[in-house]
Amino acid sequence: MPAWVTPDSLTACGMAGAMAVFAGYWASQADASWLWLSILGYVVQWFGDSMDGSLARYRAIERPQYGYFIDHSCDGIATILILAGIGLSPFVRLDVALFALAGYLLLSIHAYLSARVSGEFKLSYLAAGPTELRLLLIGLTLAMLRLGSAPGAFGAISGFDLLVGAVGSILVLLFMIQTFVTARRLASLGE
């Protein structure tokens, strides 16, 4: 990478990508072709989010505490932008998108707490991590482009609502299971 590309500029690139995702979903109220901006935003967000820490390590300019704090703070904001955008689109109800956001944030809280109490930081669940989640969201967005926002067979609930709601339910369930498992392990250790 050129010298002018810094870890902080890659973090900013990732955040710009998240804003593009939000803008594309929000603008899809006027025209579904704006969803292409969301897809581009996912790619930009993935690139910036994935490369900032790698570049810092490669250049031996890591700042572990700063990097951890900024990276996960930006992840939280990016997740809010993405799911709020999905909920403001004509494809998924806002309450359903916010439920999925709550599930994601609960699982994030679990990951941060586990890192603190057991030194174990886990980003992947059910053999899926951040990259697989982005691919799922890109696939969802492509389906929105292909299928449109017509109501489904469930009246006011669309198939997209069911999918996003199911993912949110899985995230909440994973949080509950992981919390129980971690609590039992800590209790058995007397900690």
C-alpha positions in Angstrom: 0.0 0.0 0.0 1.2 3.5 -0.7 2.7 5.4 2.3 -0.2 7.9 2.3 -2.6 5.0 3.1 -2.7 4.7 6.9 -4.7 2.5 9.2 -6.8 5.5 10.3 -7.6 6.3 6.6 -8.7 2.7 6.1 -10.9 2.9 9.2 -12.4 6.1 7.7 -12.8 4.3 4.4 -14.8 1.5 6.2 -17.0 4.1 7.9 -17.6 5.8 4.5 -18.6 2.4 3.2 -21.1 1.9 6.0 -22.6 5.4 5.3 -22.9 4.4 1.6 -24.8 1.2 2.7 -27.2 3.4 4.7 -27.6 5.9 1.9 -28.3 3.2 -0.7 -31.0 1.5 1.4 -32.6 4.9 2.4 -32.6 6.1 -1.2 -34.2 2.8 -2.4 -37.5 4.3 -1.2 -37.4 6.4 -4.4 -35.8 3.8 -6.7 -34.6 0.3 -6.0 -31.5 0.8 -8.2 -30.0 2.7 -5.3 -29.4 -0.7 -3.7 -26.3 -0.9 -5.9 -24.8 1.8 -3.8 -25.5 -0.3 -0.7 -23.7 -3.3 -2.4 -20.7 -1.1 -3.3 -20.8 0.3 0.3 -20.5 -3.3 1.7 -17.4 -3.9 -0.4 -15.8 -0.6 0.7 -16.8 -1.2 4.3 -15.3 -4.7 4.3 -12.1 -3.5 2.7 -11.5 -0.7 5.2 -12.6 -2.7 8.2 -10.5 -5.7 7.3 -7.3 -3.9 6.2 -6.8 -1.2 8.9 -5.4 -3.6 11.6 -3.5 -5.7 9.0 -1.7 -2.6 7.7 -0.8 -1.5 11.2 0.6 -4.9 12.0 2.5 -5.0 8.6 4.0 -1.6 9.2 4.7 -2.4 12.9 2.8 0.6 14.1 0.2 -1.2 16.1 -1.5 0.5 19.0 -3.4 -2.4 20.4 -5.6 -0.6 22.9 -6.4 2.3 20.6 -7.0 -0.1 17.7 -9.3 -2.3 19.7 -11.3 0.6 21.0 -11.6 2.4 17.6 -12.2 -0.7 15.6 -15.1 -2.0 17.8 -16.6 1.5 18.3 -16.7 1.9 14.5 -18.1 -1.6 14.1 -21.0 -0.6 16.4 -21.7 2.5 14.5 -21.4 0.7 11.1 -23.9 -1.9 12.3 -26.3 0.7 13.4 -26.0 2.5 10.0 -26.5 -0.8 8.1 -29.5 -2.1 10.0 -31.1 1.3 10.3 -30.7 1.7 6.5 -32.3 -1.8 5.9 -35.2 -0.8 8.2 -35.7 2.5 6.4 -35.8 0.8 3.0 -39.2 -0.3 1.6 -38.1 -4.0 2.0 -37.8 -4.6 5.7 -39.9 -3.1 8.5 -37.9 -0.8 10.9 -39.0 -2.8 14.0 -37.7 -6.0 12.5 -34.4 -4.4 11.5 -34.0 -2.9 15.0 -34.6 -6.4 16.5 -31.8 -7.8 14.4 -29.6 -4.9 15.5 -30.3 -5.6 19.1 -29.4 -9.3 18.6 -26.1 -8.3 16.9 -25.2 -5.8 19.6 -26.1 -8.4 22.4 -23.7 -10.9 20.8 -21.0 -8.1 20.5 -21.5 -7.3 24.2 -21.0 -11.0 24.9 -17.8 -11.1 22.9 -16.3 -8.0 24.7 -17.3 -9.3 28.1 -15.8 -12.7 27.4 -12.6 -11.1 26.2 -12.4 -9.3 29.6 -13.3 -12.1 31.9 -11.7 -15.1 30.1 -9.3 -13.6 27.7 -11.1 -15.3 24.8 -12.3 -13.0 21.9 -14.7 -14.8 19.6 -16.1 -13.1 16.4 -17.5 -16.2 14.7 -20.5 -18.2 15.6 -22.1 -21.1 13.8 -19.1 -21.2 11.4 -19.9 -17.6 10.3 -18.0 -14.4 10.9 -18.1 -10.9 9.7 -17.2 -11.7 6.1 -19.9 -14.3 5.8 -22.4 -11.9 7.4 -21.5 -9.3 4.8 -21.9 -11.8 2.0 -25.4 -12.7 3.4 -26.3 -9.0 3.5 -25.1 -8.6 -0.1 -27.2 -11.6 -1.1 -30.2 -10.1 0.7 -29.7 -6.9 -1.2 -29.5 -8.6 -4.5 -32.7 -10.5 -3.7 -34.3 -7.1 -2.9 -33.2 -5.9 -6.3 -34.6 -9.0 -8.0 -37.8 -9.5 -6.1 -38.8 -5.9 -5.2 -40.8 -4.8 -2.2 -44.2 -6.2 -3.0 -45.9 -7.6 0.1 -45.5 -11.3 0.6 -47.9 -14.1 1.3 -48.0 -13.0 4.9 -49.8 -9.7 4.5 -47.8 -6.9 6.2 -44.9 -9.2 6.8 -42.6 -9.8 3.9 -40.3 -12.6 3.2 -37.4 -10.1 3.9 -39.0 -9.4 7.3 -39.1 -13.1 8.1 -35.4 -13.6 7.1 -34.1 -10.6 9.0 -36.3 -11.4 12.0 -35.0 -15.0 11.9 -31.4 -13.8 11.9 -32.2 -11.5 14.8 -33.8 -14.4 16.7 -30.7 -16.6 16.1 -28.4 -13.8 17.3 -30.5 -13.4 20.5 -30.6 -17.1 21.0 -26.8 -17.4 20.5 -26.3 -14.6 23.1 -28.4 -16.4 25.6 -26.7 -19.8 25.0 -23.2 -18.3 25.0 -23.9 -16.3 28.2 -25.2 -19.4 30.0 -22.1 -21.5 28.8 -19.6 -18.8 29.9 -21.4 -18.2 33.2 -21.3 -22.0 34.0 -17.6 -22.2 33.0 -16.7 -19.2 35.2 -18.8 -20.6 38.1 -17.0 -23.9 37.9 -13.7 -22.2 38.0 -14.8 -20.3 41.1 -14.3 -16.9 39.4 
